[in-house]
Amino acid sequence: MAKKKFSLNTQPHEAEIGDVTLQFQPEVMGDEFLDTYSRLQETMQRLNVDLTDMASVDLSQVRETTQALRVFLARLMLPESAAQFVSWDVLSAAGKVLSSHRTPEEAQEAADGKAKSTVVDNGLRLPDRVLVELLEWVVELYGGGQRPPTSSNASAPASSSPGTPGRAASRSRGSMSTRGR
């Protein structure tokens, strides 16, 4: 009789970014991860954004992509870290916080019902390169070790070199023996 023992991660994964430590769920079910990741991919495909070439993208597309990436990452964090990482606040005309939300869409929906209110991003601000590194790390953690493609035009494999390798000695290895000198 064959027997196999499986272990589950019980300690949160931690990402240290400067003075901040963000904690991620120890285990995420495959379908939960895939559903969350597919929402991010849909946004990126809709906007036709290539994370490796952010300089050529419209600024509004960069903003929307960054927000989608932050929401994706927050959904995989423990609640305290997620609250620190993403927070869109609805402010009154006087600057009073009326409500806080985990997505910009929820915040905008709440603001639409209130006169002269605005939505402000009060989440943790990070450079895009750090967000992309976090994305790659999280996909490796929960996605079975496979890194995500960072663009829709994933690179094709390099073509093989023509011909067969020769057996002749390299010219740079000429018969210039230094033995006995």
N, C-alpha and C positions, 0 to 999 in steps of 0.2 A: 504494500500500500504506500503510495507516494503522499508526502505531506509537505506543504509549503506554508511558511509563516509570513504574514504581511504586517507591516507596521504603518501606523498613521502618524503624520506630523501633528504634534500637539502644541508646539511652541510657535508663536507668530514669526513670520519672516520679517527682518528689519532692514530698512534702507536708511543709511545715515547720509544726510545731506547737510553739510556744514554742522550747525549746532542742533539741527532737527533730526529726530529719528521717527520715521513713519513705519507703522506696523501693519503688515498684511496678513490676511487670513492664513492659518497654518495649512489648511487643505481647502480646495475649491472643487466642487463636483464638475466633471467635464462639460456637461450641458450648460451649467451656470456660466462657466468661463467662456464657452463658445458663443452663447447668446450675447454676452456682454461684448466680446471681441467682434462679433459680426456687426453690431451696431456701430462700432468705431470704424470698421472697414466700409460700411455703407456710406457713412458721412464722408470719408476720404474719397471714395469712388464718385460720389455725387458731386463733390467739389473738384475732383480730378487733381488732388494734391499729392505731390511727391515729397515725402519727408526728407529726402536726401538733397532736394534742390528748393529750399524754402525761399530763396532770394527771387525766384522768378514767378512767385505766386502772388495774387492780389492780397492786400493786407486784410481785407474782411474775410477772405478764405483762410488765411493763416490764423486769425483770431478764432474763427469757428472750429477749425481743426484742433487748435490748442485746447479750446474748451471741451471738445469731444474727448480728446486724449485725457484731460484731467478728470472728467466724469468717469471714463473707463477705469482709470487707475483707482479712483476713490471707491468705486463699487467693489473692489477687491481688498480694500483696507478694512481694518477694524474701525468701529464707529468713531472713536476719539480721534484717530489719525485722519479719517475721512472728513470730519468736521473742521479740522485744522487745515486740511489740504484744499477743500473746495467749500466756498460759501459765497452765495450771491445774495446780497441784502437789498431789500426794498426800503428806500428812504422817503420820508415825507418831504414836502417843500422846505420844512424847517430843519431838515437833516437828521430827524429822529428815525431810528431803525424800526420799521413797522413789522418786518418779518425777515427770516433768513431761509435760504433754500439750497438744495444740493445740486440743482442744475439751473443754468441760465433760463431755460424755457419755463420752469416752474416759477422762477422769480419774475419773469416778464408777465406771465399770466396773472400773478398776484398784483403786480403794479398796474396792469391794464384796468383794474377795477377801482383804482384810487386816483383822484385828481392830483396832478402835478407831482406824482411820485416818480422816482428814478431807480434804476437797478445799478448797483455797484458791486464789483467783484472784490471781495475781501478775503479770498483764499490765499494760500501760500504761493508767492510768486517765484517761479524758477525759470532759468534759461531754457530755451527750446531743446538744446543739446542734452540737458539733464532729463527732460521729459522723455525724449527719444530713448535715452539709456535706460530709464525706468521701464518704458514700454518693452524693450528687448529683454530686460531682466525678468519682468513679470511673465512674459510669454514663455521664457525658458522654464520658469518655476511651475507654471500651471498648464502649459501647453505641451508637455511631454518632451521638453528639451529642444524643440524646434524653434528657431528664430523666425520672426515674421518677415515677409517681404516688406521692404520699406517703400516700394513703388509698384505701380501696376505693370511697369515694363521690367520685370525681373530679368536680370542678366542671363544671357544664354551661356551654356558651358563653353569653355575655350575650345577651339578646334584643335585637332591633333596636328602635330607638325608633319609635313610631307616627308616621304622617304623613310628609310630605315636607318637606325644609328650605325655609323661605321665602326670598324675595328682598328683603323689605323691610329698610330700614336699622334697626339697633338703636336703641332709645330712648336708650341711653347714648351713642350717637354723634350726638346731635342736632345741629342746625345751629349749633353754637357755635364757629364758626371763630375761631381765635386769630391768623390771619394778619394782618399789618399792625399789630398792637398794639405 
